[in-house]
Amino acid sequence: MATEYGQGYGHGYDSGFGSPEGARRHRLPAGLRAPFEARSWREFGYVLLSLPIGVMLFTYAVTMVSLGAGLLVTFLGIPVLAAGLAGCRGFAALERARARGLLDLDVADPEPLRMKKSGVMAWMGAVLKSGTSWRTLLYAVLQFPWSVFSFVVALNFWAYGWALLTYPLWFWVFPVYAGQGGIQLYGDGQHSIYLDNPFEITVTALVGLLFTLATPWIVRALTMVDRLLVHGLLGPTRLSARVVELESDRGVVVDTAAADLRRIERDLHDGAQARLVALAMDLGLAKEKLTEDPQAAARMVDEAHGEVKTALQELRDLARGIHPAVLTDRGLDAALSAVASRCTVPVQVEVELVERPAPAIEGIAYFTVSELLQNISKHSRATWAAVDVWRVESRLMVQVVDNGVGGADASGGSGLGGLAERLDAVDGILVVDSPVGGPTRVTAELPWRGERALG
């Protein structure tokens, strides 16, 4: 099955630099514009909301867990504890939504409850056995003291910074309403120091400016801890994420295998099978004419002989598309050389392997190169190509280069995307570097699983 990345040739990658958004540049440096950016205000709002939410979460979690633990001597302790953990899971969903809206932190939902049976008892058992439930409880306990600290630090820096920065605008309040020259910096029974002259007012505003400029970065540092808490305790674990990834990869493998089977069935039905049926009919007619018109029968047999050769060639091509015998017998070097010989442009093949990879990995590498070379023949308008295969530690590297028109894009819905999905199903990676005008460089990484040394 050829991967038609030729659809992407001639279409450049839009990086955004040509658009008004990409061309726009900020005139102020990040340090000066940070106090006025929407991101800074969203993060500050997140910190302010964390305190009341933290108080509510902590109170709920401690109350429900303490009540459930105290009632464990009776049967009521288990449902109370399960209800408390379920409530923590609900609060965790709200916290993920709050982090997504204010911190631009997109945390996936953790794995759902796994219940082998239906019913209240099965649900309570699933809640109590779920690691996600206990991690959300830990979040509710840890988030409260941290929210108190971050709230106090952020609010004080923000309030004092803006108050001191705007001091020249409101210092007149002190002599008019408080009976003193300005903010009292120091005072005892005999001496008092007020910020009331122009120099002191200017210095106060400059200190406020420093506080104002530093506050967004301090708040950002505080929210980094919140990001770690939300991501580490409210998101899926590495193991569960890996399970989801493997399940998705398994689906891709199943779909790919089914598509290949349908393609083989279609090729057999529309190609070799149809030719063999026509061949049988022609031989039947030739048999009938053998006694009546030997010359016509001979011509029909001769035509049938040509049909046999064509059908055999189609069957060979189909078998080569399933798994070529040369790959099994002689390995990647010979198999890729055979594929390169059928390419419409000269191809240099270099395979540097001390041992052969596992048959599955070897087959994927072969079909990857085969499809890429077919695309070069059909779409690239190249005059030469090169195939390199080598091993780097635990990875099998495959690289195909051509000097064609370029513009291939794996994200444009072309066949390269399907090839990338096939590689991803076995923990592989496909990297396409194809600027408009060429050259095109496609690199595939596959996990290495060795089989036997090359002889």
N, C-alpha and C positions, 0 to 999 in steps of 0.2 A: 504494500500500500504506500504510494508515494506521498510525501509530505509537501504540499504545495505552498512552500514559502515564497515562491515566485510572485504570489499576490502582493507580497510586501515590497518587492523590488520597485525602486523608483519612488517610494514614499518615505520621506525622511521622518526621523523621530522629532516630535514637537517638544522641545525642552521648555518652552514658555518664554525664552529670551526675546522672541520677536513680538510678544504680546505686550500690551500696556502694563499688565501686572508684573511681567518679568523685567520690563525696562525701567520701571519706577524704582528709584533709589531713595532711601531716607537721607534727609539732609542732616538730621541730628544724630549723633552717635547713640548707641544703645543705652549708655549710662545716663544720658540726659532725657531721653524720651521714655524711659521705663516707668516713671511715676504716672504718666498719662496714658499708658497702653492699657487696652482692655484686658489683656492677660493678667497684668498686675492687679487690677481691681477684682477680677474673678478669683484669683488666688487669695487675695485678702478677704473676699466674701466667704471663700471656703473655710478659712481659718476662723472667722467670726461665727459661722454656723456650726463649726466642729464642737464648740463648747456646749451649747444646749443639747445638741444631738448626743454628744459624749455622756453628758449627765443622764439623759434618758436611757441610753444604751446600757451604761454601767449599772444604773439603778435596776433596770429590768433584768439584766443578766444575773446580778448578785442575788436579787430577791428570788427569782425563779429557781436558780440552782440551789440556794440555801434552803428554800422551802422543799424542793424535791429531795435533796439529800436528807433533810430532817424527817421526811415522810417515808424514807426507804424501808423503815421498819414495818410499814404497812404497804399494801398494794398501791396506794395512791401516789407514792413517791415516783414510781416509774412513769406514769402518764404526765405528771407535773413536770418532771425533768425533760421528757420528750417534747412537751409543749413549749418549755422554755428554750430548748435548742432549736425547735422549728421556728419560734419567733425570732431568734438570732439570725437564722437563715433568711427570714423575710427582711429584717433590718439590713442584712448584708446586700440584698438586691437593691435596696434604696441607696446604700452607700456607693455601690458601683455606679448607679445612675448619677449620683451627685458628683463623683469623681469624673465621670464621662462629660458632664455638662460644664463643670467649673475648672477642671484640671486638664481636660482633653486627654484623659487616661482611659483608654478603651480596654477594659479587662473582661475577658470572656467569662461566661457563667460556668461555675464548677460542675462536676459530674452530678447528674440527678440521683435521687434515691433509687437504689436497686432492691426491689422487693420480689422475692420468688413466689410469694402468694399475695392474695388480696385480703384486706381486712385491717382492722384497727391494730391488732397485735403485731401483724407483719410491718405496718407502718411505724409503730413505735420502735420495733427492733431495728428497722432500717435507719431511723433517725439517730438512735443511740450508737449504732455501729459505724455510722458515717464519719470519716475523718473531717469532712467539710463542716459538719455541725460543730465539732469541738474547735476547729480553727476559727469559726465565726464567734464562738464564745470567747476565745482568747483575744480576738480583735476587740470585742466589746470591753474587755478588762484593760487592755493595754492602751486603747485609744483615749480613754478618759484622762489619765494623768498627762499624756502628751498633749491633748487638746487644751488643758488648763495652761500648760507651759507656753505653747505656741500662741494661744489667745493673749496672754499677758504680754509676751514679748512683742508680738505684731502690733497690738493696739497701742502700747506705750510708744513704740518707735514711730508709728504713723501719727498719733496725736501730737506728741512733742515735736516731731519734725515739722508738720504743717503749722502748728501754733507758733514756733519760733521763727519759721520762715515768714509768716505774715505779721510778725510782731510790729514792724513799722506802721502797719495799718490800724492796729488797735491798742497801741501802748497808751494813747490818750485817755483810755478808760480809767487808769490808775489815778492820775492827778484830779480828774473830774469827779469820780465816784468813790475812790478808795482813800483819798487824801495822802497819797504817796507818789513819788516821781515815776515809778515803774515797777517792774518785777524785782522783788527783793532777792538779791543773790546771797547776801549774808547779813545777819543781824544778831546782836546780843543786847544786854542792858545799856551799853554805852555807844556802840557803833552799829551802823547800818549801811549796807552797800546796795544801791538801786541801779538798775540798768535804765538810765534816763537821759544820757547825753547822746548826741548823734553817733559818736564813735562806738559806744557800747551797743546802741540799737543796731548799727550795721553789723558788728561782730555777731550779735545774737541772731540776726537774719542769716548770716553766712553759716553759722553752726546749724541752724534749722535747715538750710539748703543741703548740707552734708547729710543730715539725718534723713531728709526727704529722698535724696538720691540713693542712699544706702538701704532704705526700708524695703523697696520692692525685691532687692536681691536677698535680704534677710528673710522676707516672707517666702521667697522662692526656695531658699534652703530649707525652711521649715516644712514646706509642702512636699519636698523630696522625701522626707520621712513618712509623710502621709501616703505618698505614692508607693513606697516600699511596703507599708502596712496593708494597703488595699490590694496591691498586686500579689504579695506573698501569702496573705491570710484569707482573702476573699475570692481569689481566682482559682483556676484549676491547678492541680499539682503537675509536676513534670511527668509523672507516671501516667496520670489520667490524660494529659494532653498527648502523650505518646500513644496511648491506646486509641484515642480518637483519630490521630494521624494514621495509625496502622489500619484502622477500620476503613478510613477513606481510601487509603492506598489499595486495600484489598478490593474495594468496590471498583477502583480504576482498573485493576488487573482483571477482574471478572468481566467488566464491560469490554476491555480490549480483547480478551480471549474470545468473547462472544462475537465481536465484530470481525475478528480474523476468521472464525469458523464460518460466518455468513459470507465473507468474501471468498473463501475457498470453495464453499458450496456453490456460490454464484458462478465462479470461474469454471468449475467442473461442469455445471449444468449448461452454461452458455457457450463454453469453449470445447474442451475435449469430448465431453459426452455428446454434444450435438454433432461433432465431426464423426465420431464412431457410429452414431445412428445412421448418418448419411452414408458412411462407408459400408455398413451392413446392407443397406438398400441397394447401393451400387453393385456390390458383389452378388447380391441376389439376382439383379437384372443381368449381370454378366453371365451368371450360371445358366439363365434361361436362353441367352443368345449364343451360348457356346457351340451348340450343334447347328443352329440356323445360320448365324453370321459370325464365324470365328474372328474375323478381323475387327468387327465392332466390339466383340467381347474382349479382345486383346486391348483395344483402346480404353475400354472401361476399366479393365484390370490395371492398366498403366496409370490411369487417373486415380484409381483407388490406392495405388502404391504411393502416389504423391500425397494423398490425404493422410495416409498412415504416417508418413514422415512429419507432416505438419502437426498431427495429433501428438506424436511422440515429443516433438519440440515443445508444444504447449504443456505437456505433462512434465517435462524436464524443468521448464520455467516455473511451473506451479510448485514442484517439489523443491526447487531452489528457494522459492519464496517461503516455504514452510521451514525447512532447515537443510541447507546444502550439505551434501556428503563430504565435500572437501573441507568444510569447517570441522566436522567431526573427526575426519581422518588426519588432517594436516595442520589445523589450527588457524588462528586469525591471519597470520602473514600470508599464507597461500589463498585463503578465502577472500581477503580484501584485495589481493592482487588480481584475482579472477573478476571481482566486481569492477575494479578500476579499468580492466581491459575492455569492459563493455561501455564505459563512459565515453561521451562524444568528444571530450577534451583530454589531452595528456594528463595523467595523474601519477604523481610520485608517491609511493607507499613506503613507509618506514615503520616497522614494528620492532620495538626494543623490549622484549620480555624474556626473562630467564625461565619462567615457568608459565604454564597455561592457567588462566582463571577457571573458575567453576563453569560448567556448561551453560547455566542460565545467564551468567554475566557475559560470557563469551558470545552467546547468541544475541543478547541485547546490543552489545558493542557492534557486532556484525550488521545487524539490521539498522542501527543508527547511521553507520557509515553508508550503507546501501541506499537508504532513503535520501541522505544528504547529497550523495553523488547523482542520484536521479534528478534531484532538484537543480543541481548545477547543469546537468544536460538539458533540462527543459526550460529553465527560467533565467539563469544568471548571465548568459551571453559571455561567459568567461573563455579564455584561451589556454589556461592551465589551472591545475588544482594540485593540492598536496594533502596526504593523509598521514598523520603521525599518531602512534599508539605507544604509550609507555606507562610505567608504574611509578607512583610516588607514595611510598609507605603503604598505607592501607587503601589507596585509591587507584583505580584504573583510569588513566587519562586518554581521551580520544579527541583529536583536533582535526578539523577539515577546513582548509583554506582555499579560496579561489579569488581570482582577480576580476570578477564580474562587476556588474553595475551596482551592487550593494542594495541597501534599503530593506533588507530582510528584518522582520519584526515578529518575535514570538508572542507578543501581547496583542496582536491585531486580529486575533481570531483565525489565523491561518493554521496550516498543518503543523508548523513548528510548535504551536501550543500543545497539540496532541502528543507530539514527540516528547516535550518537556514533562507532560503528565505521566507518560510511560516511564521515563527515567525517575521521576519523583516517586513512583510506586515502589521502587527498589532502593530508595534513599539516594538516588542519583540527582545530578544537577545539570542543566543545560544553560550555557551562557552564549548569547549571540552578540557579536560585535560586527555591525554591518552598516557603516555610514553610507550615505548616498554617494554614488560614484565609486564605491568599493575601497579596498578589498573587503570580503566577507570572511570572518573567522568565527567558526562555531566550535565551542569546546564543551565536551561532555565529560562529567565525572561520574564514575560508578564505584560502588564499594568493591573492594578486592576480596575475593575468596579463592585461594589457590587450590589447584587440583593435583597437578603432577608436573615434574620438570620436563622441559623440552628436550627432545633427543635430537 
